[in-house]
Amino acid sequence: MSRLALTSDFLSTLRSNLLKHKRETCAVLYGRAVKVSDRLARIVVRESDHPQLSAYSERTSVRVQLRPEFVAEVVQRARRNKESVIFVHTHPFSLNEFSAIDDAGESELAAFLNQRIPEVAHAALLLTPEASIARELGTDKRLRVVGVGEKILWSDTSVVTGADDRYDRQIRTFGLEGQKILGSIRVGIVGVGGTGSAVLQQLVHLGVRDLVLIDPDTIEETNLNRLFGARPQDVGQPKVAVAEAWAKRINPAAKIETKLDSTLKASVARSLADTDFVFCCTDSHGSRAVLNQFAYQYLVPTIDMGVVIAVQAGKVTHVAGRTQMLAPGLACLACGNLLDAEQIRRDLLTDFERRADPYILGEPEPAPAVISLNSTMASLAVTMFLNAVAGVPGSGRFLNYNAITGICRPAICTPHPSCVVCSFRGAIARGDEWPLPAREG
C-alpha cells in the first residue's frame, strides 16, 4: 500500500488544530510524490496552508467547500514547484469514511489538477476524532497515513491484517493491534551479514511478512561463524538469496524482495521509499551516510547499528556497540559526529577511482566479529523497533553497549537546529526535491 507520510508532530498538530472546530474545516498540504518502479510509493508532506474564513464558500457540520479563487492559487503554487497537493477536511462528528459529497467534490478537483499538473499524484486526507484516512485524489486507492517520529503513528488501522495463533505469546505482551501492524508493514534490511541476518531472523519470527533485503556480497567461508542460516555449501552464493531461502523456511508465507546491489547507488537507496521501516546493518560509512539522509528526506524511520571490537597486541581492549533510531525529532548520525568523512569519500569512489587514488593503499584489514555480540545489538535494535512501531513500552532511541562492563546506557544527542540532514532547514521531508549523497545509478 502507498503511504502519505508526515512527521508525527506535524500530523498531531494538524489533527489538533482542525478537529477543535464543530464545523468541517479544511487545510491544504504540499508534498512530493515518490514513485518506485513506476508505482506511487509515498507522498512526503512538508508544508501546509490553512485557508482564512473568507476562502470558504460553504462551511457547515456536514459539508465544506473552498472558493475557486483559493483553489486556483493552491494549484498555481503546486504547478510552479511540481508539488503534490493534499486536500484535507474534517468530519467532526465521527463519520469515519469519505462521504458521497466528498466523492463528488474530489472528482472535480482531480480533473482540474490532472489537467494543470499532469503526472503528479495528489491526495485527499480525512480527519475524524478516531482516524486519519487518505486516498489518491478522486479514486478509491487508499494511502496509509504515517506519522514519523520517535513513535510511529499508524493512523488508518483499517489497512492492517489479522494475526495467526503462532503469535499468541507476544500478543499477550503488546496486543493484537501491535501484531496486526507487524503483519502489515514492509521492512527493509540493508546488509544481511552478521547483524542483518540476526535482525532478519527476529523479524520473521515476530511476524513481519513483507521484507526487502539488500546486499551486494556473496558468502565467504569466514562469514560462516556469524551468518544466520548460512551453511558450508552456501559459500559463493549471494547473501540475499541464502537469507531469503532461510527466512521462508521460518515462514513460507513471507514475501521477500532481494537486491544483489548496494545502497551506495542512489537508485537502490531511493527504492527503499517503498518501505515503512529500514534497518541499516552495513559496516560502510558511505552506506550509513546515504541512509542517514534518506531516513529524514523520505520520512522512512531507520535504525542504524554497529559493533566495534578493538584488539591491540593480541588482546581485546574495547568491545562496544551502538543502536540508534533515525527519524524526525531525533538526532542524526551527523549531529553525533558518527560519520568519517574520509571513509565516506572512499566508499563512494568507483573501483576505477579507488585504484587511481594515491591515498588508498592496499586492502582494508578485516574487522573482528563474534556472533553473540552481533546478536546482542540486533536484539536491542529489534526491541527499539517494537517500541517505535508496535507500542511495546520503551523510550530508548540511542543506546550504547559496553560488553566488557556489561552496561547498556541510553545516550543523549541533541539535533542541531540547522543540520543539513535532520533539521527542517535541511533534508526533512524533501523527497526527490534533493539528491541523495550517493553514486549515480
C-alpha positions in Angstrom: 0.0 0.0 0.0 1.2 3.5 -0.8 1.7 6.0 2.0 1.0 9.6 3.0 4.0 10.4 5.2 4.2 13.4 7.6 6.3 13.9 10.7 4.4 12.8 13.8 4.5 16.3 15.2 3.0 17.7 12.0 0.2 15.1 12.0 -0.6 15.6 15.7 -0.7 19.4 15.3 -2.8 19.2 12.2 -5.4 17.0 13.9 -5.5 19.2 17.0 -5.9 22.5 15.1 -8.6 21.2 12.7 -10.7 19.0 14.9 -11.2 21.6 17.6 -13.9 23.1 15.3 -17.6 21.9 15.3 -17.9 22.7 11.6 -16.0 20.9 8.9 -12.6 22.6 8.4 -10.1 22.5 5.6 -6.3 22.7 5.1 -4.0 22.1 2.2 -0.8 20.2 2.4 2.1 20.3 -0.1 4.5 17.4 -0.7 6.5 15.3 -3.1 5.2 12.2 -4.7 7.8 9.4 -4.9 7.4 6.6 -7.4 9.3 3.4 -7.2 9.2 1.0 -10.3 6.5 3.3 -11.8 4.3 2.9 -8.8 3.4 5.5 -6.2 5.4 4.6 -3.1 4.6 7.6 -0.9 3.7 11.2 -0.8 6.1 13.1 1.6 4.4 16.1 3.2 6.5 19.1 4.1 4.3 22.2 4.3 0.6 23.3 4.9 -1.7 26.1 4.1 -4.7 27.0 6.3 -7.5 28.9 4.5 -8.9 32.0 6.1 -12.7 32.2 6.7 -13.1 34.2 3.5 -11.7 31.3 1.5 -14.8 29.1 2.3 -17.8 29.3 0.1 -19.7 26.9 2.3 -19.0 25.5 5.8 -21.4 23.5 8.0 -21.1 20.5 10.3 -21.7 18.1 7.3 -20.4 20.0 4.3 -17.5 22.2 3.3 -16.4 23.9 0.1 -13.5 26.2 -0.7 -13.8 29.1 -3.1 -12.4 28.6 -6.7 -10.0 31.5 -6.3 -8.3 29.9 -3.3 -8.0 26.5 -5.0 -6.6 28.2 -8.1 -3.8 29.9 -6.0 -3.0 26.5 -4.5 -2.8 24.8 -7.8 -0.6 27.6 -9.2 1.9 27.2 -6.4 1.9 23.4 -6.8 2.4 23.7 -10.6 5.3 26.1 -10.2 7.0 23.8 -7.7 5.9 20.5 -9.2 4.3 19.5 -5.8 1.6 17.1 -4.8 -1.5 18.8 -3.3 -3.3 17.1 -0.4 -6.7 18.5 0.3 -7.6 18.0 4.0 -11.1 18.2 5.6 -12.7 17.1 8.8 -15.7 15.1 9.8 -16.1 16.5 13.4 -18.8 14.0 14.3 -17.2 10.6 13.7 -18.1 9.6 10.2 -15.0 7.5 9.6 -15.4 7.3 5.8 -15.4 9.6 2.8 -19.0 10.7 2.1 -20.8 10.9 -1.3 -20.4 14.6 -1.0 -16.7 14.1 -0.7 -16.6 11.8 -3.7 -18.4 14.4 -5.9 -16.1 17.3 -4.8 -12.9 15.3 -5.3 -13.9 14.2 -8.8 -14.0 17.8 -9.9 -10.8 18.7 -8.1 -9.0 15.6 -9.5 -10.0 16.5 -13.1 -8.7 20.1 -12.6 -5.4 19.1 -11.1 -4.7 16.3 -13.6 -5.1 18.9 -16.3 -3.0 21.6 -14.7 -0.3 19.3 -13.0 -0.2 16.1 -15.0 1.8 13.0 -13.9 1.9 14.2 -10.3 -0.1 12.2 -7.7 -2.5 14.2 -5.4 -4.4 13.1 -2.4 -7.3 13.7 -0.1 -7.0 13.4 3.7 -10.0 13.0 6.0 -9.6 13.7 9.7 -12.1 12.4 12.2 -11.9 12.2 16.1 -10.9 8.5 15.7 -8.9 8.2 12.5 -6.9 9.8 9.7 -7.9 8.3 6.3 -6.3 9.1 3.0 -6.7 8.2 -0.7 -5.4 9.3 -4.0 -7.5 12.2 -5.1 -10.7 11.2 -6.9 -10.1 7.5 -6.6 -10.7 4.7 -4.1 -7.0 3.9 -3.8 -6.2 4.1 -0.1 -3.0 5.6 1.2 -1.7 4.6 4.6 -1.3 7.7 6.8 2.0 7.5 8.7 3.3 10.0 11.3 7.1 9.5 11.6 9.0 10.4 14.7 10.2 8.9 17.9 7.0 6.8 17.8 5.3 5.9 14.5 1.7 6.8 14.2 -0.2 4.3 12.1 -3.4 6.4 11.8 -5.6 4.3 9.5 -5.9 0.9 11.3 -8.4 -0.4 8.8 -5.5 -1.3 6.4 -3.8 -3.8 8.8 -4.3 -7.6 8.5 -5.0 -10.3 11.0 -2.7 -12.4 13.1 -2.0 -16.2 13.4 -2.3 -18.3 16.5 1.5 -18.7 16.5 1.9 -15.2 17.8 -0.3 -15.8 20.9 2.5 -15.2 23.4 3.7 -12.0 22.0 0.2 -10.7 21.5 -0.2 -11.2 25.3 2.8 -8.8 25.5 1.9 -6.0 23.1 -1.6 -6.6 22.0 -3.4 -7.7 18.8 -3.2 -4.2 17.3 0.6 -4.3 17.6 0.7 -7.7 16.0 -1.5 -6.6 13.1 0.9 -3.7 12.4 3.9 -6.1 12.3 2.0 -8.2 9.8 1.1 -5.4 7.5 4.3 -3.2 7.2 7.1 -3.6 4.8 10.6 -3.6 6.3 14.0 -3.1 4.5 17.2 -4.6 5.8 20.4 -3.2 4.3 23.2 -5.7 4.8 22.3 -9.3 5.6 25.7 -10.2 7.2 26.3 -10.7 10.9 23.8 -8.2 12.4 21.5 -8.1 9.4 20.9 -11.9 9.4 20.1 -11.8 13.1 17.7 -8.9 12.6 16.0 -10.9 9.8 15.7 -14.0 12.0 13.9 -12.0 14.7 11.6 -10.0 12.4 10.3 -13.1 10.6 9.7 -14.9 13.9 7.9 -11.8 15.1 5.5 -11.9 12.2 6.9 -9.3 9.8 5.9 -10.8 6.4 7.0 -8.3 3.8 10.7 -7.6 3.6 13.3 -6.1 1.2 16.9 -7.5 1.6 19.8 -5.5 0.0 23.4 -6.7 0.0 25.9 -6.8 -2.9 28.1 -9.6 -1.5 28.4 -13.3 -1.7 29.1 -15.6 1.2 32.7 -16.4 2.1 34.0 -19.1 4.4 34.9 -16.5 7.0 31.2 -15.4 7.2 30.1 -18.8 8.4 30.9 -18.1 12.1 28.2 -15.5 12.4 25.8 -15.6 9.4 22.4 -16.9 10.5 21.0 -19.5 8.1 24.3 -20.0 6.1 25.8 -23.5 5.6 29.2 -24.5 4.2 27.5 -25.4 0.9 26.3 -21.8 0.6 29.8 -20.3 0.1 29.9 -18.4 -3.1 26.1 -17.8 -3.1 24.6 -14.3 -2.8 23.9 -13.4 0.8 20.4 -12.1 -0.1 19.5 -15.4 -1.8 20.6 -17.5 1.2 18.8 -15.2 3.6 15.6 -15.3 1.6 15.6 -19.1 1.5 16.3 -19.4 5.2 13.6 -16.8 6.1 11.0 -18.7 4.0 11.8 -21.8 6.0 10.7 -19.9 9.1 7.6 -18.5 7.4 6.8 -19.9 3.9 4.1 -17.1 3.5 6.7 -14.3 3.8 7.0 -12.0 0.8 10.7 -11.2 0.3 12.3 -9.0 -2.4 16.0 -9.3 -2.8 18.5 -6.9 -4.4 22.1 -8.0 -5.1 23.2 -4.4 -5.0 24.4 -1.5 -2.9 22.7 1.5 -1.3 25.8 3.5 -2.3 23.8 3.8 -5.6 21.2 6.5 -5.4 18.6 4.4 -7.2 19.0 1.5 -4.8 18.7 3.7 -1.7 15.7 5.6 -3.1 13.9 2.3 -3.8 13.6 1.9 0.0 11.0 4.7 -0.2 8.6 1.8 -0.8 9.1 0.5 2.7 7.8 1.5 6.2 10.9 0.9 8.2 14.6 0.3 7.4 17.4 -1.4 9.4 20.9 -0.3 8.4 23.2 -3.2 9.1 26.1 -2.2 7.0 29.7 -1.6 8.1 30.3 1.0 5.4 30.4 4.7 6.4 29.3 5.6 2.9 26.1 3.5 3.1 25.4 4.9 6.5 25.7 8.5 5.2 23.3 7.7 2.4 20.7 6.0 4.6 21.2 8.7 7.3 19.9 11.4 4.9 17.4 9.0 3.3 15.6 8.4 6.6 14.8 12.1 7.1 14.5 13.1 3.4 11.9 10.5 2.6 10.4 10.1 6.1 11.3 6.4 6.4 12.3 5.6 10.0 15.6 3.8 10.2 17.6 2.1 12.8 21.4 2.1 12.4 23.6 -0.3 14.4 27.2 -1.4 14.7 29.7 -3.4 16.8 33.4 -2.5 17.3 35.9 -4.9 18.8 39.3 -3.3 19.3 42.4 -5.6 19.6 45.9 -4.4 20.5 49.0 -6.6 20.8 46.8 -9.6 20.6 44.5 -8.5 23.4 40.9 -7.2 23.3 40.8 -3.7 24.7 37.3 -2.5 23.8 34.1 -4.2 22.8 31.3 -1.7 22.1 28.0 -1.5 20.2 25.6 1.2 19.2 21.9 1.2 18.2 20.3 4.4 17.1 17.0 5.3 15.5 16.9 8.0 12.8 13.6 9.9 12.5 12.4 13.5 12.7 12.9 14.9 16.2 15.9 12.6 16.8 19.5 13.5 16.1 21.1 12.0 13.0 24.5 10.4 12.6 26.0 13.8 11.5 24.8 15.5 14.7 26.5 12.8 16.7 29.8 13.0 14.7 29.5 9.3 14.0 30.4 9.5 10.3 34.0 9.5 9.0 34.2 11.9 6.0 37.3 10.3 4.6 35.8 6.8 4.8 32.6 8.2 3.1 34.7 9.6 0.3 36.5 6.3 -0.2 33.3 4.3 -0.1 31.6 6.4 -2.7 34.5 6.0 -5.2 34.1 3.5 -8.0 36.6 0.7 -8.3 38.4 2.5 -11.0 38.6 5.7 -9.0 39.8 3.8 -5.9 42.6 2.2 -7.8 43.7 5.6 -9.1 43.6 7.3 -5.7 47.2 7.7 -4.4 46.0 7.9 -0.8 44.4 4.4 -0.8 47.0 1.7 -0.5 46.3 -2.0 -0.2 43.1 -3.6 1.2 41.4 -2.8 4.5 42.2 -5.2 7.4 39.1 -7.4 8.2 37.5 -6.4 11.5 36.9 -8.9 14.3 33.4 -10.3 14.6 31.6 -12.5 17.1 28.0 -13.8 16.6 27.0 -13.2 20.3 27.9 -9.5 20.1 26.1 -9.1 16.7 23.1 -10.8 18.2 23.1 -8.5 21.2 23.0 -5.4 19.1 20.4 -6.9 16.7 18.1 -7.7 19.7 18.5 -4.2 21.0 17.6 -2.8 17.6 14.6 -5.0 17.1 13.3 -4.2 20.6 13.7 -0.5 19.7 11.8 -1.2 16.5 8.9 -2.7 18.6 9.0 0.3 20.9 8.5 2.6 18.0 6.0 0.8 15.8 4.1 -1.8 17.9 3.5 0.0 21.2 6.0 -2.0 23.3 6.9 0.2 26.3 10.4 1.7 25.9 11.9 5.1 25.3 15.5 4.2 24.3 16.3 5.5 20.8 20.1 5.8 21.1 21.8 3.0 23.1 25.5 2.4 23.8 26.6 -1.1 24.9 29.9 -1.9 26.6 30.4 -5.6 26.5 33.4 -5.6 28.9 31.5 -3.9 31.7 28.2 -5.4 30.7 26.5 -2.0 30.8 23.9 -0.7 28.2 23.3 3.1 28.6 20.9 5.5 26.8 22.8 8.3 25.1 21.7 11.9 24.7 22.3 13.6 21.4 20.5 16.9 20.6 19.6 17.6 16.9 21.5 20.6 15.6 18.9 23.3 14.6 20.5 23.9 11.2 21.7 20.4 10.5 21.7 19.8 6.7 20.2 16.3 7.3 17.8 16.3 10.3 16.6 19.9 10.6 13.7 21.5 8.7 16.2 23.8 7.1 17.9 20.6 5.8 16.6 17.4 4.2 13.5 16.7 6.3 10.6 15.7 4.0 12.2 17.0 0.8 11.7 13.7 -1.1 13.0 13.9 -4.6 13.5 17.7 -4.3 17.1 17.0 -3.2 19.5 14.4 -4.5 20.9 11.7 -2.1 24.6 11.9 -1.3 25.2 8.7 -3.3 26.6 7.5 -6.6 24.5 7.9 -9.7 22.9 4.7 -10.9 
